[in-house]
């Protein structure tokens, strides 16, 4: 099977440091893939290259086996890649539906078609078990529900490859369990998830495979079912 995403030979230099040094990342379609490493290992730089926030100095990106040129986030979105950042990019005074369709609004003439927006957002929310009220104001939602709004924004735009950067850092244990249930449902539906984390217990709980980074390099790609947290930790350091 052709991988959903391959990043081959990715190198990115900054003044006085090499953030990514000939990195390889391979993510199969329909899996939850973890990207793990200590702080400074190069994880965030790599996914920012994939999402078009940085440009690599060298290397290739293949999507479904075909070369892709991703120079900005708009290119990534057009390729079906979406990203939930650690710091949410929502407009608190607006409703869930208004936040989700912002920039891709259904229109009735020159005006926002609010009924269509509510209907479309509700359909996507129900399909993926996000259980969000399209009329709720984002300012009144818990952090866990706001994160669901961010995920819903990606699904509304037909993202098939979802990047989540340290998504559990701001969540309570029940919210983490709920998030993992959503990620499993997305993978079962054929979506592909790239989970950036440094929490080994979470990798063992929800991921199918893991790429380990250390000092700017990718040092291993492992099947989670065939490894242990101890082995992953050894590779990280």
N, C-alpha and C positions, 0 to 999 in steps of 0.2 A: 504494500500500500504506500502511495506517495504521501510523505508528511505534509501536514497542513502548513507548517512553517519550518524553514531551515535558514539559519544564519551561519555562514561559512567564512572562516578567516577574518572575523571582525576585529579590527584594531582601531582604537580611539586614543589619541594622545592629548593631554592638556599640559600647560606649562609645569615642568618639574615632575610630571607623573604620567604613566601609561595606565589608563583606566581599564581598557580592554586590550588584551594581547593575544591575537590570533584565536579568538573565541569561537566555539562551535555550539550551536543550540539546535536541537531537532525535536519538534513537537508533533506527535501524531494526531490525526483528526479524531475528535470525539473523546479525548482523554483530558484528565486534569494533570497538568505537568507542573511540578514545583521547581522553582529556581532558588537555590539556597547558597548562602555564604555569609561569612562574617561581615560586619560593617566595613565598607571600603573594598570589598571583594570585586566590585564592578557590576553588580546586578542591576542597579538603577540605570547606570549608563547604557547597558545593553538594551534594556527595554525602551529607553528613551530613543535609542537609534531605531528600534523596530517601529516605534510610534511616530517617528519623524520629528522629534524634538531636538535631536542631535544628528549630525551626519558623520558616518564612519570615515576614517582616513583611508581604510581599505577593507575589502571583504564584499560578500554578496548576500543578498536576501532572496530566497526562493519561496513563493507561495504556491502551494499545490504543484511544485516542481517547475514553476515558471519564474524567470527572473522578474523582480519587482524593483521599481525605483520609488523609494519613499523619502521625499525631501521635506515633508511637513505633515502635520496631523491630518490635514484634509486628504492627503494621498492615502494615509493609513485607513481612514474611515471609508474611502471609496473602495478600498481592497477588502473591506469587511472586518477590519481590526478596530477594536474599541478598547479604551483604557479607563479604569476607575482609579483615580489618583488618591493618595493618602489624604489630601485635603480636598474635600468635596467642592465641586464647581456648580453650586446651586444658587438660585435666587430666592432667599427665604420668604419674602412677602408673597411670592407667586404660589399657585396651587401645584399639586403633583403633575396634573395634566399639562399645565402651562410650562413647567420646567422641562418636562419630557419632550414636548414638541417644539421647544424654542429653537428657532433656526430652521425648522422643517415643518412649519405650521400648515395644517390643512386650511384652505381659505374658501370663503364664499365671497367672490368678487375681491375687493381690496382688503376685506376684514377677516380676522381669525374666525374660523368656523368652530365655535366652542363645543357644540354638540358633537361634531365629528371628532374633535380632539379627545373629548371625554370617552367617546365610544371606542376609538382606536386604542387609547391607553388602557382602558379597562380590559379589552380583549387580550392585549399582550400580557398584562399583569396576571390575568386568570390563567392564561396558557402556561405560564412558567411558575405559577404558584407564588407570586410575589405578594399577593393580598394587600394591594395598596388602594386607598380611596382616592380617585382622581380629583376630588374636590377639596381634599385636605390641604391646608396651608403647610408648606415645608417647614416654616419656622416653628410649628407646633409638633413636629415629628421627633421621635427619638433618633439617636445617632444611627442605630441599626436600620431603622426605616428610611432614613435619608440615604444610607448606602444602597438600599434596594432601589430608590429612585434613580441613583446613578447607574445601576445595572439596567434598569428599565429603559433609560435613555439610550443605552447601547443596543438593546434588543429592538427597540422601536425603529432604529436605523438599520436593522437587519445585520448587525454584527454577528459574525460566525466564530470569531476568535477574540476572546475576552481576556484582557490583562488586568490583574488585580494586584496593586502594589501595597504590600503589608496590610491587607484588609482587616485583620483582626486586632490591630494595635489599639483601636478605640472602642472595641466591642466588649460586652459582658459575656460570660460563659454561655448563657442561653442564646444570646444573639449570635455567637460563634457557631453553635450547633445548628441554628436556623440557617445561617449563611452556608454552611457545608451541605445542608440538605438541598438548598437551591442550586449550588454548584453541581451536585450529583445529578439533579434533574436536568440541568442544562447539558451536561455531558451525555446523558441518556438520550436527549433529544437531538444529539449530533453536533452540539456546539463544542468548541475547544477552549480550555481554560488554562492560562498561564498564571500561576500563583507565586508571587515573589514573597518570600518569608525567610525568617531565620529560626523559626520555632519547629524543632524536630518532631515534637509530638503531633503537630498539625499535619506535617507531611505524612507521617505514618497513618494518620487517621483518614485523610481525604484524597491524597494524591495517588495517581497510578504510576507515575515515574518521576524522576528527579534528576536535574542537572546540578552538579556541585561546582561552585566557583571558589577559587582561592587566589588572592593576590593578582586579580585581573585576568586569570586564565580559567578556562573550563577544564576541570580535572577528571570528571567522570559523569557518565549518564547511567542511571541505575533503575531497574524495575523495583518499585517499592516493596512488592510482595516477596522479593528475593533478597532483601537487604535488611539492615537493622539501623536503629537510630545511632548506635555506637559506631557503626561503620561510616555512616554519613558524617558524624562529628569528627572522626579521625581524618577523613578526606578534607574537611573544611579547614583544619588547622595543620 
